[in-house]
Amino acid sequence: VQLQASGGGLVQPGGSLRLSCAASGFTFSGYWMYWIRQNSEKGVEWVSTINPEGDNTWYSDSGKGRFTISRDNAKNTVYLEMNALKDEDTALYYCVRGVYRDYWGQGTQVTVSS
């Protein structure tokens, strides 16, 4: 199982980023997928969830209205579109597999700073 996250970077407050997570080594279309972030202030924080079919999504209060999770099962990839980024969104973002969260990608760093 591999989860390769990418798309992080340095962005100014109010900016946007699109994270991607390419999955391999398992039947991607059969799994719920999650984005989870970690920083030194808040620790580990759930961000968003998408069901296997991609037609149901959930967001933490901090991301609701600003973040959009999506997936392309043909490409074995899950995405997180982040808009109106704030300083407090600075974190290492992980894509995570399944309801048991048994596999985590290596993470991609998002830094929001002016």
C-alpha positions in Angstrom: 0.0 0.0 0.0 1.3 3.4 -0.9 -0.3 6.8 -0.5 1.8 9.6 -2.2 0.6 13.1 -1.2 1.7 16.2 -3.1 0.7 19.7 -3.8 1.7 21.4 -0.6 3.7 24.6 -0.5 4.0 28.1 0.8 1.0 30.3 0.2 -0.2 33.7 1.4 -3.3 34.0 3.6 -6.3 34.0 1.3 -4.6 31.8 -1.2 -5.5 28.4 -2.6 -3.8 25.0 -2.9 -4.9 21.7 -4.3 -3.5 18.6 -2.6 -3.4 15.3 -4.4 -2.9 11.8 -3.1 -2.1 9.0 -5.5 -2.9 5.6 -4.1 -1.5 2.2 -5.1 -1.3 -1.3 -3.9 -5.0 -1.8 -3.0 -8.5 -1.4 -4.5 -8.8 2.3 -4.1 -12.5 2.4 -5.1 -13.4 0.3 -2.2 -12.1 2.5 0.5 -13.2 5.6 2.4 -10.4 8.2 2.3 -9.5 10.9 4.7 -7.4 14.0 4.9 -5.9 14.5 8.3 -3.4 17.3 9.3 -0.9 17.7 12.1 0.8 20.7 13.5 2.5 21.6 16.7 -0.3 23.7 18.1 -3.4 21.5 17.5 -1.7 18.1 17.1 -3.5 15.7 14.8 -6.8 17.0 13.4 -9.3 15.4 11.0 -10.0 17.6 8.0 -12.3 15.7 5.6 -13.7 12.4 4.5 -15.1 11.0 1.3 -17.0 7.8 0.7 -15.8 5.2 -1.8 -18.2 6.3 -4.5 -17.2 10.0 -4.0 -20.8 11.2 -3.6 -20.7 11.9 0.1 -18.2 14.2 1.9 -17.7 15.5 5.4 -15.7 18.4 6.7 -14.4 19.6 10.0 -15.8 22.9 11.1 -12.4 24.6 10.3 -12.6 23.5 6.7 -16.3 23.7 6.0 -17.0 26.1 3.2 -13.4 26.5 2.3 -12.2 23.0 1.5 -13.5 20.5 -1.0 -12.5 16.8 -1.1 -13.0 14.8 -4.2 -11.7 11.6 -5.8 -11.1 10.0 -9.2 -11.4 6.3 -8.8 -10.1 5.8 -12.4 -6.9 7.5 -11.4 -6.7 6.1 -7.9 -6.4 9.7 -6.5 -8.0 11.7 -3.8 -7.9 15.5 -3.8 -8.3 18.3 -1.3 -9.0 21.7 -2.8 -8.3 24.4 -0.2 -9.4 28.0 -0.6 -9.3 31.1 1.6 -6.3 29.7 3.4 -5.5 31.0 6.9 -2.4 30.9 9.0 -4.0 28.2 11.2 -4.2 25.9 8.2 -0.4 25.5 8.3 0.2 21.8 8.9 1.5 18.6 7.5 -1.4 17.1 5.5 -1.8 13.4 5.3 -4.1 11.3 3.2 -5.3 8.2 5.1 -6.9 5.0 4.0 -10.1 3.5 5.3 -12.3 3.7 8.3 -9.6 2.1 10.4 -7.1 4.6 9.1 -4.6 1.9 8.7 -2.3 3.5 6.2 -1.0 7.0 6.1 0.8 8.7 3.3 4.1 10.6 4.0 2.3 13.9 4.2 2.7 17.2 2.3 3.5 20.4 4.1 1.2 23.4 3.7 2.5 26.7 5.1 0.3 29.7 5.1 2.2 32.9 5.8 2.6 36.4 4.5 
